[in-house]
Amino acid sequence: MRVRSPLLIPIVLVGGKWSGARVYLDAVETTVALGDEVHIEGFAQEYYDETELVVDAGGVLDVTGSGRVTVDSLSAIPSDWEPWEGAVVELEDVSATAPTDDYGLTLTNWSLYLDDCIFDYTAEYNAGRTYASITGAVRWSYDEQKLCPRFAADLVE
């Protein structure tokens, strides 16, 4: 997969709170595959209250090997989602509390939105439908906490 996009969410292999960040690729092109470990050098900044690591022309994004993404299973709504920003989490017993809106967002019983920023889940997910679990990367944008499923297998009935 060629990556030349402002949105790439890397996952630190150790998992847990504060383990991930949004990476903004500014004029950087690279090739990555699912499961690649990458070495990233850039600078951190807050962009509309979302922490991101900016990799610009002077930065580095190199594939260094392969590994497994650590997924943290949560069984209750955290009092604060910010420590989970950028991490991959699995949420249990997820259901929609409102229909999907025009922006691809669906409010859930977990007090966050499902977002189609990585995978367009909207064909798979219907209002009122309940899933045993949904896995995805947590992010903050437009003043809302969101969960971004990565592919169809992240939606488990």
Rosetta blueprint (number, residue, H / E / L):
1 M L
2 R E
3 V E
4 R L
5 S L
6 P L
7 L L
8 L E
9 I L
10 P L
11 I E
12 V L
13 L L
14 V L
15 G L
16 G L
17 K L
18 W L
19 S L
20 G E
21 A L
22 R E
23 V E
24 Y E
25 L E
26 D L
27 A L
28 V L
29 E L
30 T E
31 T E
32 V L
33 A L
34 L L
35 G L
36 D E
37 E E
38 V E
39 H E
40 I E
41 E E
42 G L
43 F E
44 A E
45 Q E
46 E E
47 Y E
48 Y L
49 D L
50 E E
51 T E
52 E E
53 L E
54 V E
55 V E
56 D L
57 A L
58 G L
59 G L
60 V E
61 L E
62 D E
63 V E
64 T E
65 G E
66 S E
67 G L
68 R L
69 V L
70 T L
71 V L
72 D E
73 S E
74 L E
75 S L
76 A L
77 I L
78 P L
79 S L
80 D L
81 W L
82 E H
83 P H
84 W H
85 E L
86 G L
87 A L
88 V E
89 V E
90 E E
91 L E
92 E E
93 D E
94 V E
95 S E
96 A E
97 T L
98 A L
99 P L
100 T L
101 D L
102 D L
103 Y L
104 G L
105 L L
106 T E
107 L E
108 T E
109 N L
110 W L
111 S L
112 L L
113 Y E
114 L E
115 D L
116 D L
117 C L
118 I L
119 F L
120 D L
121 Y H
122 T H
123 A H
124 E L
125 Y L
126 N L
127 A L
128 G L
129 R L
130 T E
131 Y E
132 A E
133 S E
134 I E
135 T E
136 G E
137 A E
138 V E
139 R E
140 W E
141 S E
142 Y L
143 D L
144 E E
145 Q E
146 K E
147 L E
148 C E
149 P L
150 R L
151 F L
152 A H
153 A H
154 D H
155 L E
156 V E
157 E L
